[in-house]
Amino acid sequence: KEVKVPLARASSEIDMKKMGSMVFWFKYPGQGRIYVEDIKLKNDPEVTKIQEYNTPQAKKDLKHTRALWVWKIDPVSSLKQREELFQLCQRTNITVLYLFFPEFTTAPEPEYFKALSEYLKESHRLGIKTEALTGNPVWSLKENHHLMLNWMRFFLDYNKDKPGDERLDGVSLDVEPYLTAEWEKDRDRIKTEYIDLLRKGRELVNSYGQSFRVGVAIPFFYDKEDDGKFERAILEHVDYLALMDYYDTVKDISDRARLHVKLANETNKKVV
């Protein structure tokens, strides 16, 4: 049986000139055999046509910013991944990227800073803002607050001596306290410590005097925590909420977003 696998979709991660092996990976236990008689890689006009037809695209909407979480690629270090990401943004009119950066335990090499400056200069030339994205549930705990603050400080220090088009535009925090073991046992304390973390983050950003946004990812059920008081407290310290409203229909998405938008409007903040 012929199987068509559109490898072009992963072209930035696979060098087709250096294919050294093929691995069959099974997620679930069981028994069986695989017989491999022949493998042939070829260009297929039909697959190419299907991919072109299914290419994501969206019209420009001046009222509504389109944003994207970017977790698993590195457009800073990889020029190929950078090119593909920017092409996607231009086709779909995405103008804000929440781009994953790891927790830096030591400062990267000078070459990385140079690549970051070049990436940001190009993204701003295309009208795309970039905010650093990462998060860890245990950052919510008081004893770990310094880990997030050190991570934020890295980007604020990087920005200090850079021209505007080479600066990072902010941070997008995916810190989810409800994923800690302590959430069920001591929820009030965890919520208090989480709000304190966001307060410290805002104070750190303010101390640098930069134009630097702070956003935070939240689940849709936060509006039920303390009748919305918990979310109002979050909004005091951030510029926007990135609502994890993972549904497939307009009605479902809108219904779960409505109260969050109302809360944000009360404080003149935004919900993505």
C-alpha positions as a printed Julia matrix, in Angstrom:
272×3 Matrix{Float64}:
   0.0    0.0    0.0
   1.28   3.42  -0.88
   1.37   5.9    1.98
   1.75   9.61   1.26
   3.46  11.59   4.0
   3.82  15.34   3.3
   7.39  15.78   4.54
   7.54  19.31   3.15
   5.46  20.39   6.13
   8.46  19.56   8.35
  11.12  20.72   5.89
  12.67  23.11   8.4
  13.28  20.19  10.78
  14.33  17.49   8.31
  17.31  17.64   5.97
  16.22  15.35   3.14
  19.82  15.11   1.9
  20.91  13.51   5.15
  18.17  10.97   5.86
  19.9    8.26   7.89
  17.13   6.1    9.34
  13.43   5.48   9.67
  11.9    4.76  13.08
   8.53   3.14  13.74
   7.28   4.33  17.12
   4.27   2.8   18.88
   2.39   4.67  21.58
   0.52   1.67  22.98
   1.75  -1.8   24.0
   1.0   -4.85  21.89
   2.52  -7.48  19.62
   3.07  -7.69  15.89
   5.56  -7.49  13.04
   6.41  -4.96  10.39
   7.78  -6.1    7.03
   9.57  -3.38   5.09
  10.3   -4.34   1.5
  10.98  -0.99  -0.1
  10.95   2.68   0.76
  10.92   5.35  -1.9
  10.8    9.11  -1.38
   9.41  11.13  -4.25
   7.78  14.41  -5.16
   4.04  14.04  -5.6
   2.14  16.81  -7.42
  -1.12  15.64  -5.82
   0.21  16.06  -2.27
   1.73  19.42  -3.2
  -1.63  20.56  -4.59
  -3.47  19.44  -1.43
  -0.96  21.24   0.78
  -1.28  24.44  -1.19
  -5.08  24.23  -0.97
  -4.94  23.7    2.82
  -2.39  26.43   3.47
  -3.69  28.6    6.36
  -4.69  32.12   5.37
  -6.73  34.97   6.8
  -7.72  38.43   5.7
  -6.39  41.47   7.52
  -8.68  42.82  10.24
  -7.54  46.17  11.6
  -9.82  45.88  14.65
  -8.62  42.51  15.85
  -5.01  41.53  16.38
  -4.14  37.94  15.49
  -1.61  36.24  17.78
   0.08  32.85  17.9
   1.71  30.73  20.59
   4.97  29.33  19.18
   6.33  26.47  21.29
   8.36  23.96  19.32
  10.54  25.8   16.82
  13.47  28.19  17.17
  13.28  30.97  14.56
  16.06  32.83  16.38
  18.75  30.21  15.7
  17.27  28.62  12.56
  16.96  30.85   9.5
  14.79  28.23   7.77
  12.31  28.09  10.65
  12.32  31.88  10.82
  11.47  32.13   7.14
   8.61  29.63   7.43
   7.2   31.31  10.54
   7.21  34.77   8.98
   5.6   33.4    5.81
   2.83  31.89   7.94
   2.35  35.22   9.75
   2.08  37.13   6.5
  -0.43  34.67   4.98
  -2.6   34.69   8.1
  -2.07  38.31   9.19
  -0.62  37.31  12.56
   1.03  40.37  14.09
   1.93  39.14  17.59
   4.02  36.06  18.41
   4.3   34.55  21.88
   7.63  32.8   21.22
   8.99  30.14  23.57
  12.33  30.84  25.23
  13.82  28.38  27.73
  14.75  29.22  31.3
  18.28  30.56  30.9
  20.51  29.27  33.67
  23.59  30.87  32.09
  23.86  33.65  29.54
  23.86  32.4   25.93
  26.86  32.88  23.65
  27.29  36.29  21.93
  26.24  34.67  18.63
  22.8   34.0   20.11
  22.32  37.64  21.1
  23.32  38.67  17.59
  20.82  36.22  16.09
  18.09  37.45  18.47
  18.71  41.06  17.42
  18.53  40.08  13.75
  15.33  38.1   14.31
  13.65  41.0   16.13
  14.76  43.53  13.55
  13.25  41.42  10.78
  10.03  40.72  12.7
   9.48  44.42  13.41
  10.19  45.27   9.77
   7.3   42.92   8.89
   5.04  44.48  11.52
   5.25  41.49  13.87
   5.74  41.93  17.61
   7.41  39.19  19.65
   6.89  38.44  23.34
   8.93  35.85  25.22
   6.84  32.86  26.26
   7.42  30.25  28.93
   6.0   29.14  32.23
   6.12  26.61  35.0
   3.29  25.86  37.45
   5.69  25.78  40.41
   6.68  29.4   39.76
   3.4   30.17  41.53
   4.91  29.06  44.83
   6.58  31.78  46.85
   9.89  29.93  47.12
  10.15  29.85  43.31
   9.2   33.42  42.46
  12.82  34.35  41.85
  12.99  31.9   38.92
  10.37  33.78  36.9
  11.75  37.17  37.88
  15.26  36.17  36.8
  13.87  34.97  33.47
  12.05  38.27  32.92
  15.11  40.25  34.01
  17.16  38.53  31.3
  15.03  40.11  28.55
  14.77  43.48  30.23
  18.56  43.62  30.53
  18.91  42.5   26.92
  16.63  45.36  25.81
  18.47  48.09  27.72
  21.13  49.02  25.17
  19.22  48.0   22.02
  17.44  50.26  19.52
  13.67  49.93  19.41
  13.52  47.56  16.44
  15.84  45.07  18.18
  13.93  44.95  21.47
  11.65  42.23  22.7
   8.1   43.56  23.07
   7.21  41.83  26.34
   6.63  38.52  28.06
   3.69  36.14  27.88
   3.54  34.0   31.02
   2.09  30.5   30.9
   2.16  29.99  34.66
  -0.79  27.78  35.63
  -1.04  27.47  39.44
  -3.96  25.0   39.27
  -1.5   22.39  37.95
   0.46  22.36  41.2
  -0.21  19.6   43.73
  -0.89  22.3   46.32
  -3.85  23.79  44.42
  -6.38  21.26  45.7
  -5.02  21.16  49.24
  -4.32  24.86  49.85
  -5.97  26.81  47.07
  -6.32  30.16  48.82
  -2.63  30.27  49.68
  -1.58  29.32  46.14
  -3.83  31.98  44.63
  -2.41  34.6   46.99
   1.16  33.62  46.15
   0.38  33.62  42.43
  -1.04  37.15  42.57
   2.04  38.2   44.54
   4.21  36.74  41.76
   2.42  38.83  39.13
   2.74  41.93  41.32
   6.51  41.38  41.6
   6.73  40.89  37.84
   4.9   44.15  37.16
   7.1   46.04  39.63
  10.22  44.64  37.96
   9.06  45.75  34.52
   8.11  49.2   35.81
  11.56  49.61  37.39
  13.19  49.38  33.93
  11.0   52.07  32.38
  10.67  50.22  29.07
   7.7   49.81  26.77
   7.29  46.15  27.69
   4.0   44.23  27.84
   3.13  41.59  30.4
   0.46  39.04  29.59
  -0.64  35.82  31.23
  -2.39  32.7   29.94
  -5.51  31.72  31.88
  -8.11  28.92  31.64
 -11.78  29.78  31.07
 -12.82  28.61  34.56
 -11.0   31.42  36.39
 -14.14  33.57  36.18
 -15.71  31.25  38.76
 -12.89  31.6   41.29
 -14.18  33.85  44.09
 -16.92  35.19  41.79
 -14.32  36.79  39.53
 -12.27  38.43  42.29
  -9.27  36.21  41.55
  -9.27  37.23  37.88
  -9.74  40.9   38.75
  -6.66  40.65  40.96
  -4.72  39.14  38.04
  -5.81  41.96  35.74
  -4.36  44.55  38.11
  -0.84  43.42  37.26
  -0.94  42.5   33.55
  -1.7   44.2   30.24
  -3.75  41.37  28.79
  -5.09  37.87  29.37
  -4.49  35.11  26.82
  -7.61  33.0   27.31
  -7.15  29.27  26.69
 -10.59  28.98  25.13
 -10.01  25.7   23.31
 -13.31  25.1   21.51
 -14.25  24.63  17.87
 -17.39  26.67  17.34
 -18.0   30.39  17.49
 -20.79  29.96  20.04
 -18.7   27.83  22.43
 -15.72  30.17  22.2
 -17.88  33.29  22.67
 -19.92  31.86  25.54
 -16.81  30.96  27.53
 -15.08  34.25  26.74
 -17.93  36.62  27.54
 -17.37  37.07  31.29
 -13.6   37.38  30.83
 -14.06  40.16  28.29
 -16.49  41.89  30.67
 -14.0   41.71  33.55
 -11.18  43.03  31.36
 -13.29  45.91  30.07
 -13.96  47.0   33.62
 -10.22  47.56  34.1
  -9.48  48.77  30.55
  -7.45  45.64  29.8
  -7.53  43.21  26.88
  -8.37  39.55  26.38
  -6.86  37.56  23.53
